Amino acid sequence: MPPSETIYLVEPASGKVMRSIPAPGARPHGLAWDNGFLWCVESNDRAIYKLDPRDGRLLAKVQLATTDPEPHGFSMHRGVMWYCDAVSRWVCRLVSP
């Protein structure tokens, strides 16, 4: 199945899709909320994106190294970004810009 390049808001109880926004790239591999914004890590671009959750508008981009890592999984806590690198198997930490 090809990637949908879409992020869905789903009603937990029913599983019904409430709405969707375009994903920044083909392989989003982690989402997190921080102060009302949606953050998405994208493996192909090796980047972390800050999105407006209402319409998917790109608000900021944090470019990771171009050769490594291959980010999978993502979390934010108190302005600190955490992601896993599928290549090195490291857990990586970045301070939010």
DSSP file (Angstrom, degrees, kcal/mol; ACC not computed):
  #  RESIDUE AA STRUCTURE BP1 BP2  ACC     N-H-->O    O-->H-N    N-H-->O    O-->H-N    TCO  KAPPA ALPHA  PHI   PSI    X-CA   Y-CA   Z-CA
    1    1 A M              0   0    0      0, 0.0     3,-0.1     0, 0.0     0, 0.0   0.000 360.0 360.0 360.0 128.4    0.0    0.0    0.0
    2    2 A P        -     0   0    0      0, 0.0     0, 0.0     0, 0.0     0, 0.0  -0.368 360.0 -89.1 -71.3 154.6    1.5    3.4   -0.9
    3    3 A P        -     0   0    0      0, 0.0    24,-0.1     0, 0.0    23,-0.0  -0.324  26.7-144.4 -62.0 145.7    1.8    6.1    1.7
    4    4 A S        -     0   0    0      2,-0.2    19,-0.1    22,-0.1     3,-0.1   0.674  17.6-144.2 -85.2 -17.1   -1.2    8.3    2.1
    5    5 A E        +     0   0    0     21,-0.4    18,-2.4     1,-0.2     2,-0.3   0.858  63.2 115.6  54.3  36.6    0.8   11.4    2.9
    6    6 A T  E     -A   22   0A   0     16,-0.3     2,-0.5    20,-0.1    -1,-0.2  -0.985  59.3-146.9-138.5 144.1   -2.0   12.3    5.2
    7    7 A I  E     -A   21   0A   0     14,-3.0    14,-2.4    -2,-0.3     2,-0.4  -0.961  23.9-154.4-110.7 129.4   -2.5   12.8    9.0
    8    8 A Y  E     -A   20   0A   0     -2,-0.5     2,-0.6    12,-0.2    12,-0.2  -0.837  14.6-145.3-110.0 140.1   -5.9   11.8   10.3
    9    9 A L  E     -A   19   0A   0     10,-2.9     9,-3.3    -2,-0.4    10,-1.1  -0.924  30.7-168.4 -96.5 118.9   -7.8   13.0   13.4
   10   10 A V  E     -A   17   0A   0     -2,-0.6     7,-0.2     7,-0.2     6,-0.1  -0.904  26.5-122.9-117.2 136.9   -9.7    9.9   14.6
   11   11 A E     >  -     0   0    0      5,-3.0     4,-3.1    -2,-0.4     5,-0.3  -0.672  25.1-147.0 -72.1 116.7  -12.5    9.6   17.2
   12   12 A P  T  4 S+     0   0    0      0, 0.0    -1,-0.2     0, 0.0    -2,-0.0   0.871  90.5  49.8 -59.2 -40.6  -11.0    7.1   19.7
   13   13 A A  T  4 S+     0   0    0      1,-0.2    -2,-0.0    -3,-0.1    -3,-0.0   0.903 127.4  20.7 -68.0 -41.1  -14.3    5.5   20.7
   14   14 A S  T  4 S-     0   0    0     -3,-0.1    -1,-0.2     2,-0.1     3,-0.1   0.681  91.8-128.9-102.4 -20.9  -15.6    4.8   17.2
   15   15 A G     <  +     0   0    0     -4,-3.1     2,-0.2     1,-0.3    -2,-0.1   0.531  55.7 152.6  79.7   5.4  -12.5    4.9   15.0
   16   16 A K        -     0   0    0     -5,-0.3    -5,-3.0     1,-0.1     2,-0.5  -0.491  50.6-119.9 -72.8 135.6  -14.3    7.4   12.8
   17   17 A V  E     -A   10   0A   0     -7,-0.2    -7,-0.2    -2,-0.2     3,-0.1  -0.659  28.2-175.6 -75.3 120.3  -12.0    9.8   10.8
   18   18 A M  E     -     0   0A   0     -9,-3.3     2,-0.3    -2,-0.5    -1,-0.2   0.868  61.7 -35.5 -86.1 -40.9  -13.1   13.3   11.9
   19   19 A R  E     -A    9   0A   0    -10,-1.1   -10,-2.9     2,-0.0    -1,-0.4  -0.962  56.3-139.4-168.3 174.8  -10.8   15.2    9.5
   20   20 A S  E     -A    8   0A   0     -2,-0.3   -12,-0.2   -12,-0.2   -14,-0.0  -0.968   4.4-161.1-145.1 159.3   -7.4   15.1    7.9
   21   21 A I  E     -A    7   0A   0    -14,-2.4   -14,-3.0    -2,-0.3    35,-0.1  -0.956  38.5 -92.2-135.1 155.4   -4.5   17.3    7.0
   22   22 A P  E     -A    6   0A   0      0, 0.0   -16,-0.3     0, 0.0   -17,-0.1  -0.457  39.9-129.0 -68.4 138.8   -1.7   16.8    4.5
   23   23 A A        -     0   0    0    -18,-2.4     2,-1.8    -2,-0.1    19,-0.0  -0.603  21.6-113.1 -83.0 148.1    1.5   15.2    6.0
   24   24 A P  S    S-     0   0    0      0, 0.0    21,-0.2     0, 0.0     3,-0.2  -0.589  87.3 -17.4 -81.2  82.5    4.8   16.9    5.3
   25   25 A G  S    S-     0   0    0     -2,-1.8    -2,-0.1   -20,-0.2    18,-0.0  -0.471  87.7 -74.1 109.7 176.1    6.3   14.2    3.1
   26   26 A A  S    S+     0   0    0      1,-0.2   -21,-0.4    -2,-0.2    -1,-0.1   0.706 114.8  46.7 -86.0 -22.1    5.6   10.5    2.4
   27   27 A R        +     0   0    0     -3,-0.2    16,-2.4   -24,-0.1     2,-0.4  -0.506  59.7 174.2-127.6  66.5    6.9    8.9    5.7
   28   28 A P  E     +B   42   0B   0      0, 0.0    14,-0.3     0, 0.0     3,-0.1  -0.586   4.9 179.0 -68.8 127.7    5.8   10.6    8.8
   29   29 A H  E     +     0   0B   0     12,-2.8    44,-3.7    -2,-0.4     2,-0.2  -0.031  57.0  14.2-124.2  30.6    7.0    8.4   11.7
   30   30 A G  E     -     0   0B   0     11,-0.4    11,-2.2    43,-0.2     2,-0.3  -0.648  55.5-158.1 164.7 141.4    5.9   10.2   14.8
   31   31 A L  E     +B   40   0B   0     43,-0.3     2,-0.3     9,-0.2    43,-0.2  -0.945  12.3 174.3-130.5 150.8    3.6   12.9   16.0
   32   32 A A  E     -B   39   0B   0      7,-2.0     7,-3.4    -2,-0.3     2,-0.4  -0.987  22.7-133.4-153.4 151.4    3.5   15.1   19.1
   33   33 A W  E     +B   38   0B   0     -2,-0.3     2,-0.3     5,-0.2     5,-0.2  -0.834  25.0 169.8-101.8 143.6    1.5   18.0   20.6
   34   34 A D  E >   -B   37   0B   0      3,-2.0     3,-1.7    -2,-0.4    -2,-0.0  -0.828  69.6 -23.6-155.0 116.9    3.2   21.0   22.1
   35   35 A N  T 3  S-     0   0    0     -2,-0.3     3,-0.1     1,-0.3    -2,-0.0   0.851 126.8 -47.3  51.8  41.6    1.5   24.3   23.1
   36   36 A G  T 3  S+     0   0    0      1,-0.3     2,-0.3    16,-0.0    -1,-0.3   0.496 116.2 110.3  83.6   3.6   -1.4   23.7   20.6
   37   37 A F  E <   -B   34   0B   0     -3,-1.7    -3,-2.0    15,-0.1     2,-0.5  -0.832  63.3-130.7-111.9 151.7    0.9   22.8   17.7
   38   38 A L  E     -BC  33  51B   0     13,-2.0    13,-3.7    -2,-0.3     2,-0.4  -0.874  20.2-162.3-100.5 128.6    1.3   19.5   16.0
   39   39 A W  E     -BC  32  50B   0     -7,-3.4    -7,-2.0    -2,-0.5     2,-0.4  -0.892   6.4-171.1-110.6 142.3    4.9   18.3   15.4
   40   40 A C  E     -BC  31  49B   0      9,-2.5     9,-3.2    -2,-0.4     2,-0.5  -0.997  15.1-148.5-137.0 130.0    5.7   15.5   12.9
   41   41 A V  E     - C   0  48B   0    -11,-2.2   -12,-2.8    -2,-0.4     2,-0.5  -0.852  16.4-160.5 -96.2 135.1    9.0   13.7   12.3
   42   42 A E  E  >> -BC  28  47B   0      5,-2.9     5,-1.7    -2,-0.5     4,-0.9  -0.968   8.5-160.0-123.0 120.7    9.5   12.6    8.7
   43   43 A S  T  45S+     0   0    0    -16,-2.4     3,-0.2    -2,-0.5    -1,-0.1   0.895  87.1  50.8 -70.9 -43.5   12.0    9.9    7.9
   44   44 A N  T  45S+     0   0    0      1,-0.2    -1,-0.2   -17,-0.2   -19,-0.1   0.920 119.0  37.3 -62.6 -43.5   12.6   10.5    4.1
   45   45 A D  T  45S-     0   0    0    -21,-0.2    -1,-0.2     2,-0.1    19,-0.2   0.620  99.6-136.0 -81.5 -13.4   13.4   14.2    4.7
   46   46 A R  T  <5 +     0   0    0     -4,-0.9    18,-2.5     1,-0.2     2,-0.3   0.962  63.9 122.8  51.6  54.4   15.2   13.6    8.0
   47   47 A A  E   < -CD  42  63B   0     -5,-1.7    -5,-2.9    16,-0.2     2,-0.4  -0.947  61.2-135.2-143.4 159.4   13.3   16.6    9.4
   48   48 A I  E     -CD  41  62B   0     14,-2.4    14,-3.3    -2,-0.3     2,-0.4  -0.982  26.5-158.6-117.5 129.7   10.9   17.6   12.1
   49   49 A Y  E     -CD  40  61B   0     -9,-3.2    -9,-2.5    -2,-0.4     2,-0.5  -0.885  13.0-148.3-115.1 139.0    8.0   19.8   11.1
   50   50 A K  E     -CD  39  60B   0     10,-2.6     9,-3.2    -2,-0.4    10,-1.3  -0.929  29.8-172.6-100.9 123.9    5.8   22.2   13.2
   51   51 A L  E     -CD  38  58B   0    -13,-3.7   -13,-2.0    -2,-0.5     7,-0.2  -0.856  33.1-119.2-121.9 150.7    2.3   22.2   11.8
   52   52 A D    >>  -     0   0    0      5,-2.3     4,-2.9    -2,-0.3     3,-0.6  -0.811  27.7-149.1 -79.7 117.0   -0.9   24.2   12.3
   53   53 A P  T 34 S+     0   0    0      0, 0.0    -1,-0.1     0, 0.0   -16,-0.1   0.671  89.0  63.1 -68.2 -14.2   -3.2   21.3   13.3
   54   54 A R  T 34 S-     0   0    0      1,-0.1   -34,-0.1     3,-0.1    -2,-0.0   0.884 128.7  -0.3 -75.7 -38.2   -6.3   23.1   11.8
   55   55 A D  T <4 S-     0   0    0     -3,-0.6    -1,-0.1     2,-0.1   -35,-0.0   0.422  93.6-111.2-134.2  -1.3   -5.1   23.1    8.2
   56   56 A G     <  +     0   0    0     -4,-2.9   -35,-0.1     1,-0.2     3,-0.0   0.540  55.4 165.7  81.7   5.9   -1.6   21.4    8.1
   57   57 A R        -     0   0    0     -5,-0.3    -5,-2.3     1,-0.1     2,-0.4  -0.324  41.4-116.2 -60.0 134.6    0.2   24.7    7.3
   58   58 A L  E     +D   51   0B   0     -7,-0.2    -7,-0.2     1,-0.2     3,-0.1  -0.606  39.0 169.9 -75.0 123.7    3.9   24.4    7.8
   59   59 A L  E     -     0   0B   0     -9,-3.2     2,-0.3    -2,-0.4    -8,-0.2   0.707  63.5  -4.6-106.0 -29.9    5.1   26.7   10.5
   60   60 A A  E     -D   50   0B   0    -10,-1.3   -10,-2.6     2,-0.0    -1,-0.4  -0.984  54.6-150.9-161.6 155.6    8.7   25.6   11.1
   61   61 A K  E     -D   49   0B   0     -2,-0.3     2,-0.6   -12,-0.2   -12,-0.2  -0.998   1.8-161.7-134.8 130.5   11.2   23.0    9.9
   62   62 A V  E     -D   48   0B   0    -14,-3.3   -14,-2.4    -2,-0.4     2,-0.5  -0.947  18.8-149.9-109.3 110.3   14.1   21.5   11.9
   63   63 A Q  E     -D   47   0B   0     -2,-0.6   -16,-0.2   -16,-0.2     2,-0.1  -0.693   9.1-157.3 -85.1 125.6   16.5   19.8    9.5
   64   64 A L        -     0   0    0    -18,-2.5    -1,-0.0    -2,-0.5   -16,-0.0  -0.349  45.4 -58.8 -87.2 176.9   18.4   16.9   10.9
   65   65 A A        -     0   0    0      1,-0.1    -1,-0.2    -2,-0.1     0, 0.0  -0.239  47.2-132.0 -56.1 146.4   21.7   15.7    9.5
   66   66 A T  S    S+     0   0    0      1,-0.2    -1,-0.1    -3,-0.1    -2,-0.0   0.704 100.7  38.9 -80.5 -19.6   21.4   14.7    5.8
   67   67 A T  S    S+     0   0    0      1,-0.4    -1,-0.2   -21,-0.0   -21,-0.0   0.811 115.3  45.7 -98.5 -36.0   23.2   11.3    6.1
   68   68 A D  S    S+     0   0    0    -22,-0.1    -1,-0.4    19,-0.0     2,-0.1  -0.930  72.9  51.3-142.6 158.2   21.9   10.1    9.4
   69   69 A P        -     0   0    0      0, 0.0    16,-0.1     0, 0.0    -5,-0.1   0.569  43.4-157.3 -90.8-178.3   19.6    9.7   11.3
   70   70 A E        -     0   0    0     -2,-0.1    16,-2.8     2,-0.1    17,-0.1  -0.862  30.6-145.0-114.0  91.6   16.6    7.9   10.1
   71   71 A P  E     +E   85   0C   0      0, 0.0     2,-0.4     0, 0.0    14,-0.2  -0.348  27.1 169.2 -70.4 133.2   14.1    9.2   12.6
   72   72 A H  E     +E   84   0C   0     12,-2.7    12,-1.5     1,-0.2   -42,-0.2  -0.993  53.9  14.1-138.3 132.0   11.3    6.9   13.8
   73   73 A G  E     -     0   0C   0    -44,-3.7    11,-0.8    -2,-0.4     2,-0.3   0.279  67.2-155.6  78.3 147.7    9.0    7.8   16.7
   74   74 A F  E     +E   83   0C   0    -43,-0.2   -43,-0.3     9,-0.2     2,-0.3  -0.980  15.9 172.0-160.9 143.2    8.8   11.2   18.3
   75   75 A S  E     -E   82   0C   0      7,-2.3     7,-2.9    -2,-0.3     2,-0.4  -0.987  15.3-151.7-150.1 153.5    7.8   12.9   21.5
   76   76 A M  E     +E   81   0C   0     -2,-0.3     2,-0.3     5,-0.2     5,-0.2  -0.990  14.9 173.8-127.1 138.7    8.0   16.4   23.0
   77   77 A H  E >  S-E   80   0C   0      3,-2.2     3,-1.5    -2,-0.4   -43,-0.1  -0.901  71.6 -22.6-147.2 116.7    8.3   17.2   26.7
   78   78 A R  T 3  S-     0   0    0     -2,-0.3     3,-0.1     1,-0.3    18,-0.1   0.878 127.8 -46.9  52.1  44.8    8.7   20.7   28.1
   79   79 A G  T 3  S+     0   0    0      1,-0.2    17,-3.7    16,-0.1     2,-0.5   0.525 113.0 118.9  79.5   6.1   10.2   22.1   24.8
   80   80 A V  E <   -EF  77  95C   0     -3,-1.5    -3,-2.2    15,-0.2     2,-0.4  -0.915  54.0-145.3-107.6 130.4   12.6   19.1   24.3
   81   81 A M  E     -EF  76  94C   0     13,-3.8    13,-2.6    -2,-0.5     2,-0.4  -0.765  14.7-171.1 -93.6 136.3   12.2   16.9   21.2
   82   82 A W  E     +EF  75  93C   0     -7,-2.9    -7,-2.3    -2,-0.4     2,-0.3  -0.994  12.3 161.1-126.7 133.2   13.0   13.2   21.5
   83   83 A Y  E     -EF  74  92C   0      9,-2.0     9,-3.4    -2,-0.4     2,-0.3  -0.979  32.7-121.2-146.2 159.8   13.2   10.8   18.6
   84   84 A C  E     -EF  72  91C   0    -12,-1.5   -12,-2.7   -11,-0.8     2,-0.6  -0.790  17.4-139.0-100.4 144.2   14.6    7.4   17.8
   85   85 A D  E  >  -E   71   0C   0      5,-2.6     4,-2.0    -2,-0.3     5,-0.3  -0.921   6.0-159.2-103.5 116.6   17.2    6.8   15.1
   86   86 A A  T  4 S+     0   0    0    -16,-2.8    -1,-0.1    -2,-0.6    -2,-0.0   0.719  89.3  48.7 -68.1 -21.4   16.4    3.5   13.3
   87   87 A V  T  4 S+     0   0    0    -17,-0.1    -1,-0.2     1,-0.1   -19,-0.0   0.951 125.0  22.9 -83.7 -55.9   20.0    3.2   12.0
   88   88 A S  T  4 S-     0   0    0      2,-0.1    -2,-0.2   -18,-0.0     3,-0.1   0.670  95.0-132.5 -85.2 -17.0   22.1    3.8   15.1
   89   89 A R     <  +     0   0    0     -4,-2.0     2,-0.2     1,-0.3    -3,-0.1   0.701  57.9 143.6  67.1  22.4   19.3    2.8   17.5
   90   90 A W        -     0   0    0     -5,-0.3    -5,-2.6     1,-0.0     2,-0.6  -0.567  54.2-130.0 -85.9 153.9   20.0    5.9   19.6
   91   91 A V  E     -F   84   0C   0     -7,-0.2     2,-0.3    -2,-0.2    -7,-0.2  -0.947  33.4-156.1 -98.8 122.5   17.4    8.0   21.3
   92   92 A C  E     -F   83   0C   0     -9,-3.4    -9,-2.0    -2,-0.6     2,-0.4  -0.747   8.4-156.0-108.9 149.4   18.2   11.5   20.3
   93   93 A R  E     +F   82   0C   0     -2,-0.3     2,-0.3   -11,-0.2   -11,-0.2  -0.980  12.1 175.4-128.3 133.5   17.3   14.8   22.1
   94   94 A L  E     -F   81   0C   0    -13,-2.6   -13,-3.8    -2,-0.4     2,-0.4  -0.992  29.9-124.9-133.3 143.2   16.9   18.3   20.6
   95   95 A V  E     -F   80   0C   0     -2,-0.3   -15,-0.2   -15,-0.2   -16,-0.1  -0.763  40.5-106.2 -85.7 132.3   15.8   21.5   22.3
   96   96 A S              0   0    0    -17,-3.7    -1,-0.1    -2,-0.4   -16,-0.0  -0.297 360.0 360.0 -60.3 135.2   12.8   23.1   20.5
   97   97 A P              0   0    0      0, 0.0    -1,-0.2     0, 0.0    -2,-0.0   0.496 360.0 360.0 -70.2 360.0   13.7   26.2   18.5
